[in-house]
Each structure stands twice: as structure tokens, then as C-alpha cells.
């Protein structure tokens, strides 16, 4: 850890140093005021680079580095390991075509897996996200990620050795900031991000996400009951912590569309009226109280006698069961206020004049409203729905969830991940809130035991999972292959009617584009990756978006693809800074970039309407007079500049 730290953990807001002494904004406003609450922390303007243990995913030695440091910005290759594909085959001993099961095939040649979309990546998620940004940079918006869920380490003590509180928080905030910034770039315009935490850093995170996504793109804050006090856990210095929290942000809140979700609820005894002859014409309907009907059906004179004989619990159960089965005939009357629409008020007044009779309002859209004794009629059938194959009373989903049990999930997926395993039903609900449809992409860059991508697979979505440690091999792949062959019937499998099928590819994060000789300390590009890949990764590391539609040497009829420079640009306010990576590898004979080549590149890009400036990155010798270089052209020698930055 660097020994020099800048700043401190603080919260800034508008007029922090002032009291409210005037109602006039101009009287209290200052040009130096912070426009909205923002969180600051130690070394906020820096990034965090650290060595990781691939065995357990724990950071060893963190370093504060510049946010443009190539060690945290580079796009590494993804190294294909193998793929898994499930297909139906005849069950052993059965007549062909009569009984089939899913069998998982392992594919070791990447070309045979080109049609597979789902991806599991083993490696540091920050660098893996850089690689994914490169893959997604030229994709259409609709082909990007629809929903991201992450369950990061809840504090840095789980990822690093413990630091003093302010420094620990700053380390954690830096780690999360850099990752969610990349995740946001991968989202499509209607995409959303969910992050789950406990109480320790959830409010720090809210302010951080306001910075990254914009406060106006905050969507919701969910509270999830995760446990009940029991045994020794009840010994606490304050009320028991039995909840966790999920923050939801949209890439663009105006683009995100929410479809109303209903969840199971207890029977609503307010629906207490029953129409005995619902199939008759509405003016002939006969009404009796539900409780009275059940009492008479069970051979009792009234509700009190029935409850006394049967017991209140049994009686209420009979009422609930009857109401659900006869939901189209059970209703409640709701008062109609004077602020209702004129047609509903007219319906109310008409109903009041006809005691114990139904009156009807037929709307132009085909909907029918009823009133009874001056009250609007709401049928229980509007509240009773099919939830996961069960007919049940429902209510609209709120942001407080008590109905997703954490107890008993240890067997889900057939993997043991006791400390931070999440229920599959929780992830399913989040994907429903995100309006994920089959074929949409779901991502989890802290995959853990693979719950998110498992649920996405069962729901027919495409997915990308990233995990640093050996959990990929010991937990996630066995869990996914059990999903592919249909043997995993835990979690949401049965309610989703999951039988098996699908495929995925498994990658390791590849080598860095830079290498350092362990004996001499000399740095050089890792030419084993190929010049084209290094050129692209170099530009992407400096936030350029790769461009393939401009020929930098239009007058050359014959151009060798392997010798072509790579072009990228950074756009802002309709103006662009262009970047060109023009490298020579150890096998190249042309080791100099001459004046004519620079002039051609410059003049070609200068003709672009959005041109603002040009930066050329090269390791070649430069045969051009310094005083002839225009002010809007910069030539940077690499890897010297790269390694000078590392040494800094």
C-alpha cells in the first residue's frame, strides 16, 4: 500500500458551511458550493491495483496507482479453456426416440463453440471487464447487457488485510467505483444494475452510485429479510441485524420500463361478500356474506356458532379456501369519494337509489364497472393469480421483501457456499424487475457460487459470469453442468419447469500486454499476443473506441493487414480526439515512422468533421522535426511512456 494518501473520507453538500438564514437562493449560493451531496475518500482520484491469489480470490498487495495506469486499464485476451453443450440423446436401453435425456458434451476446440453465447471467465473482474468492453464496443445497443447483479465483498476485510477504518472504506470505495464504472458502460440503454450489501457500506455506496450513474437514475432501494434471531445470535448490543439491502440504478431511467409484479399474500378478509348466482344476469344477483355462507354450509346458524364449533383457525381456513376457488363471485365494496371521475360518481349516486341491487357502467374500452349500495364493486378474481403454478391471493410487489427465505438454500445448485450464497428466487425476482426476457444478457462480475448465471440460464437468458478464485472450477462449472443435463432440480427449477439444455464457454483471463523481465527489470510489450491485439488494447486502455471505417493510407493500393496501424477515437460534444497505435514488433524490418506517414495520417483524420486532435502511439523511431509537428498532434513513444508511468 502506498505510504502517501490524499484527502479523507468526507461528505460534501450544497452550502455545507452555512445555516439557512434566507429563503432567497441568491443570498446563500456561492460558486464554490457543491451542487449535490458527494462522497469523498482517501485517494479518490487514484485507482487500486493489487496482486490476487487465484486460489481464493483474496488481494495480497494493493497499490494506489493513476487511474490511467495500464495495469488497471488494459484489455487482456480471453483464453479459451473448453465449452460445454447439452443435447438430447436416447436413454440407455430405450427404444430410439421414445425416452430421451440431456447429455453434456465437453468441447476443447474454440472454433466448434463459436455459436455459444454464454461465458464464464476466471480472472480479476476489473481486467475482465476491460476485455468485455472491447468485445462490446462495436455492438448495437440492443446486444449489450440488460441486467447486472453483483454481490461484492461487503467490506475490504474480506478482500484485503484490515486497515484503519477511513482507509478501509476508501479502499473499498475505490474498488467498487472502478468496477461499476465499467459495468455501466456494458449496459444497454434500458439496462439496470443491482448491488446487494449489508448495512456497513450501503449508504456510502448510494452516494458513489449517484456519482457514477447520476442521482436521477436511481430507481429503488430494497430491504430483504435474510435471517431471524436464534440461539447465540440474539446477543447483540443493538436490535438484531436480520436484513440486507439492494440498490437499483438504471443506465437511463427514462428508458427503463417496469411491468407490475404481484407476489403471494395472505387471504384478504375484506373480500367478504359472495354472489350466489354469478352466471345469472347482474340485476338478478343474490348476495350473502362469505362468512355466513360458510357457516351455513358447515351446518351452523351463524359465524359465531361456526367459529366456536370449528375453531377460528379452521373456520378462517375454510373461508380463505372458498374465496380463492370462487374468486369471480367474491367481492368487496369500496367507498367512492367525490374526487372520483364524473362517470363513477354518477354510478355511485344511481346505486344509492337502488338498495341491494347492482348497477353497471360499460366503458368504451369494454371494461365494466359495478356498484352495490353506493359502493364500487371489486372482485377477488382481480387479486387472485397464478404465482409459480399456485393459485393464490396476491399483492403488488413493494420494496420490502419478507417472503424469500434464506433458510434451506444450502442445497441449491448442489454447492456449498455458506457465507454469501443467495436464494435463486431472489435473483429471479430481480431479473423480473429488470424485465429480462429470453435472449437478453445477464451479468454477474462477482459470481461466487454461480447463482445469478444459474437463474439466468433457467429463465432462458444469455449470461456472462466472472469469478477470480477456484470457485469457477470447484463450484460454478459443476453447478452449471448439472443445470445443462437437467439433474439440478433445486432452486427455481421446478417452478420454471426446467428439464435441461443449453451451453456455455469457459475462459481464463489471458496475459498482460506488457511484460517485465524479472532479472533486468526492463519492460516490453508481450509480443506473443500479436501486434494487432496489442495495438487495440493499448488504445482501449486510454479510453479510445476502435474505429474500422477510416483508411489511414488511402493512396496505398496494396496494404498488408498485419502492418496496418490501429485507429480509435474519444468523442465529446461532437468533437473527437483520434488515437493511432502504430507499432513495430521484433520481426518487423521497418522500424521508423517517417514524416510522410505522419503527414498522411494527420491529413486523413484532419478531414473528419469531428476532428479535434490526434495522438500517435508508437515504438518506432520518429524521423520528423519537432518544430514541424502541429499543436493538435502529439506523438508518444511506447512502451517507454507506459513504463515511466508504472515507475511513477
Steps between C-alpha positions, in 0.01 A plus 500: 500500500636840406618704797367834375127564517299793369169618645274346761165324529246785499156597375450828313170668419353829389570778752654259748667787687186713524184513705164572339455873563315609186244364259680667208726258315723782376563614856654167601643362176873502432693394189709267716201312641456127427177471295387171657622260772825334392722259685876551509760253620873449531667485156163533324673611180720189499430140399584187694727235354570182691641155460238230545512145621323298230439223752272691736445837331662703781704809421857485621677833448289800393662805340348841435574582135389760247157424353659491156760245611503224241501236774140590583392617153636239261280263303640150528420208270256232613658158486255225399510196728201294392128517432206294617200420283187306596301298248221242513601136454307175528496359848707185533292189435200691362338483157654780288296820520275382784702603804768766486732666751742791483866416467779755543784503247834666576647697207873571495528678162381862511391505134241232581349729766461819293121477520500496883424834668513428874840571657671418828830685554757420766713799596510843661165656420637852440727378221235259371258793474759688295511202262120489480488872423718427199267217389186712545641827363363449148174324593157653452331633813246215501786245502649634822427394858141532625556430870800487734483365854805505724553390856848644570703452817303687767819650639865495405583270789371221277719598205805658666672507834330735746585872491406794723129578445532806274761329285302177490192687378707687242651179370157341467347807334783516246464132419123530448515835314738367236289189441156660486636763262592221259176313562299808409674514160388143426131565571255564220296820517209330683729289717521498880751425775426337837756500783436313824671594828449499874468816709872578530559672165157519340468878549856564385409300191183702437701823472764331286239369257339845486837619369549219247144456370353840585262559789210521254560136395441358849199265477442330837639381832393150604508354851523120517445296812793257511477335841320477835661533842569162651733351757816693576442735208242682711776642724550841341582848631207630291197352321584191295625555144275278292495684169709587197442767238501529123553824310354522148623746236409533134737589218224741395195509725285640220578191290438243774146359502352323802224243460289468818589187698267324744611275786312256722320643801272384779126484440335842504195466725377836373359308202204385706201495261396204281270502194322167509388507135781678315399347163156665515433848357656761730165648607406155637816447707443384860753600767590335831793556731784251436529420872125440530502278190782284640332480840174378344684261271668343803163462676512798736256783551754782479869590496535511879358150538721366221819648647410362842440152364783482248753731655592837348809371315308220326207729419723769351681236295167383356406860414835563332487177298142572386578861402797396287304227319206734441697821443280614209197501733659651813528877527540797730335840478724805512387852576489740205629847589397828347837527326422197280420539132163645410378171352590308819329762716192469281518120544525546877198730518294270283594203719401678819147536366474125440557321830641146481515514120797507265539779246741486207726739307624375163809686379603562139804273538281204598565520874196471730466665840239399757366676809297354788331708769701806393839325513722393214529123453844339485509127428751273674590355161703818436711418805532123457769394251720209402839546665755230411225249428292572812168688503535747786394843623754760394611855561718735302871461567644761737864574584486309831534124448420257777394209280830363364647265761875467539461196723526176309691629196821315581406219261416729208714421200668217685780732621603604849565875524368582842631853560346691211272270303182667378164329438418430137153649557662832596691518172191396306303788649774748414512379140122538483526857630765565235252366243755245375361302209634179340809589299586810706845506662545476878838558667656438841862607545521358855352162412591313820316168476325593174147573622432794268611329180324178604169683537556689173559168323181346640305809392626478143727805516856521373762563766857600585659405831839603642669351804862534615558192711482126456124523561474491120633145493379367834152658522374678189582251224360198690186706577456606137556153355231367735268766357593404145422129552184579700608325819486824699137526612570738790431872527263623229533188282156354571302823483684580174439145375871467434595169334849574366671639191725786395873562485781725621866579436770516766790746474799601707613861499810507278840657532573869534605698191806610697773286650791574726821300497538366854880528488562829318175675589472613139148537369372408155179411324390138520537425130365147542154662492551639152549855380137561401369397842761712681419806287127465568551438872737796528239737357219349705713545811493873435121503442507513120221321314640294213407627150515276192335726244785741421795408276801686635698446178241544223759538224657159567340243270656199668502498878619216721239455776760396755695824449203735520473739795194486723268799525273608787327814619360666810193713431351779708260777396524407132879530501747210505856434600638232268757248614725291276709205622780438248739236635787292370541149639841329530457342154427825317765650274347847486593651835445867417192714456588771253374848432292390200314235703424745780378762249276245327342380825455856623353637178262204465359546849506880479229468232258340746225742604541418868882525508645676802845346553716198419722286723736244342639221720805332353814313594660585168772754443357840405653661192328837528616841619347600830422854386289371208252314723164685515358605839207257466734202443685313773739207446559277804779244511389166642569289694733762654207722598309201636782380720590852611144519631538165678822619663325817617 
